[in-house]
């Protein structure tokens, strides 16, 4: 039996797809409601302005992602007690849910990550939106990394996190850059290959600034 989607979900799905393709400023409420096949007045009724729709799109999946990532982090911290969680497991907890959702979550998740890639590089939207939805999570992960690398400088760890965020942004950008650069040897859509390499790569980057082990 097919379950009919609620009007709010239809609007969010349509907005998510359009924002992923055209960006926040390239989409109108009328375009969103036209794609969702609902009355334009319903967008204002359920959400308000376009910015409110955009924030609802961001929050809907951010809550799911953050919950999964925190659960994975808490699990690896608990397994390691009384020692700090292993660095590679912390990085895996941070990245695994994104890669898994992008690989198996369907078109909606791929659109969502395309939006993340856009706003993370946007001077106006990026700082505000990424901070609002992801800073508490990021600080929890950085704290876990600090526990693993207590002698390292905070400045180094924040830069390493910044580079990790950039690597994820490029991975989910959907530009097919690596596919073209490698002449087909690598594929942007091969997220299993990404996960196999991303965790050890990022882990090694953090370890380069571990004063205790160097």
N, C-alpha and C positions, 0 to 999 in steps of 0.2 A: 504494500500500500504506500502510495506517495504522500508524504506529509507536506502540506502547504506551508510555505514560509510566512512568517509574520511580516507585516509591512515594514517594521523597523529593520529587520534582517535584510529584506529586499533592498532597502535604501542603502544600508551599510555595504552590502555586497557590491552594488552598482558603483558606489562612491569609491570603494577600495580599488576596483578594477580601473576606473577612470583616473584616479589620483596616481596609480602606478604607472600609467601610460603618459599622462599629460602633466603631472605635477599639480600641486595645490592651486596655483594661480591660473592654470590652463583649463580648469573645470568650473562649470556653473551649476547652481542648484537645479536649474531646469534640465540640464544635460543628465544629471544624476537621476532625477525623477523620471525622465523620459526613458532612460535605460532600465530603470527599475519597474517601469510601467505602472506608476502610481501617480496620483494627483499631486502637483507641486505643493499644494497647501499642507499635505501630510508631512513633508520634510520639515517645515516650520513648526508644525504641531508637535512632532516627536522630538526634534532636536534644536530648532532655532535657526541660527545663521550657518553659513558654510563652514566656518571655523569650528562650530560645535559638532558638525557632522564629522569633520576631519579628526577632531579629538576623540570622538566616539569610535571611529575606525581604529585609531591608535590604541585606545584603551582596551578594546575588545580582545585583541590577541596578546597585548602586552601582559595582561593579567594571567593568561594561560602560560605564556613563556616564562614569566618571572616565577610563577609557582613551581613549574617543573625544574627550573634551574636551581632554585633555592632548595628544593627537595633533594636533588642530586648532590648539591654541595653539603647539605646537612648529613646526608648518608655517608659521604666519603670522610667527613670530619669525625663522625661517630665511629666508623670502622677503624680509623687510625689511632684513636685515643689509647694511651695518654700522649702519644706523639702528634705532631702537626700532620695534617693531611698531606699526602704526596702532591708535589707541584703538578705533575701531569694529570692527576685525577681532578684537581681543581680546575685546570684549563679544560679538561674534558667536560666537566659539569657545566662550565660556562658556555661551551660551544655545541654540545651534543644535541640539545633540544632544538636549536635553530636549524642545524643540518638535517635532523630527523624530520622536522616539520616541513622543511623545504622539499625534502626528497619524497615524503609520503603523505603530506598534508593536503595536497591538491592545489588547484589554481589560486584559491583565495590566499593561502599562505605564501605562495610565490609572489603574488601581487603585494602582499603586506611587506615582505622583505625588500621588494623593489622600492617601496615608499621609504622604508628605513634607510636604504642606501642613498636615496635622494636627499632626505632631510638631514642626514648626518653630514652632508657636504654643503648644506645651505646656510649661509652666514646669518640669516634672519631667523629661520625656523629651527635649525639644528640645535643650537645651544639651549633654547627654551624647551623644546619638546623632548629632546633626548634626556635632558636633566630631569624633567618632570616625571617621565615614565621609567627611566632606567638608572638614575643616579643612586638611589638606595640599594638596588641590587648590585651595582658596580662596586660600591663601597664595601659591601659585605664580602664580595669576592676578593677585593684588594686586601681586606683585613685578614682573610684566610692565607693569602700569599705572604703577607707580612709575618704571619705566625710561622710560616715555613722558612722565611728568609729574614730572621730578626736583625741581622747585622747589616742589611742593605739599606741604602738611602731611600727615603720616601720619594724623593724626586725621580730616582731611577725607576721605581715601581710604577709610579703614575705615568711616566713616559712609555714604559713597556705596555701598560694597559691601553694607552692611547694607540700604540702601534697595533695591538691586538684588535681593537675596535676598527681600525682602518682596514686590516686584513679581512675582517668579516664583511665590512661594507663593500669592498671590491668584489669579494666572492659572490655576494648576492646582488650585484649591480645589474646582471643580465646583459652585459655589453658584448659578451662572446670574445672579449679581448684575448684571453689565453688560447682560445680555439684557433683564432687567426694567427696569433704570434707563433704557436707551435705547429702550424700547418696541419692541424687535426690530430696531433699526437695527444694533446690534452683537450678535454671538453669541459666547458663551463657548467654543464648539467651533470657531470659525473661527481656527485657529492660524496659518494663513497671514497673516491680518490682524494677529495678535499679533506675529509675527516681523517683518513689514514696519515696524511702529511701535516695537517694544520696543528694538531696537538703537539707532536714532537718538535715542530719548528718553533712554535710559540714558547714551549717549555724551555727549549735551549736558549731562546732570547732572554727570558727572565733569569735563567741560571748564569748567564754571562755577567750579571750584576750582583750575584750572590757573593758577598765579601767573605763569608765564612768558608766557602768551598774554593775560592780562587787564591 
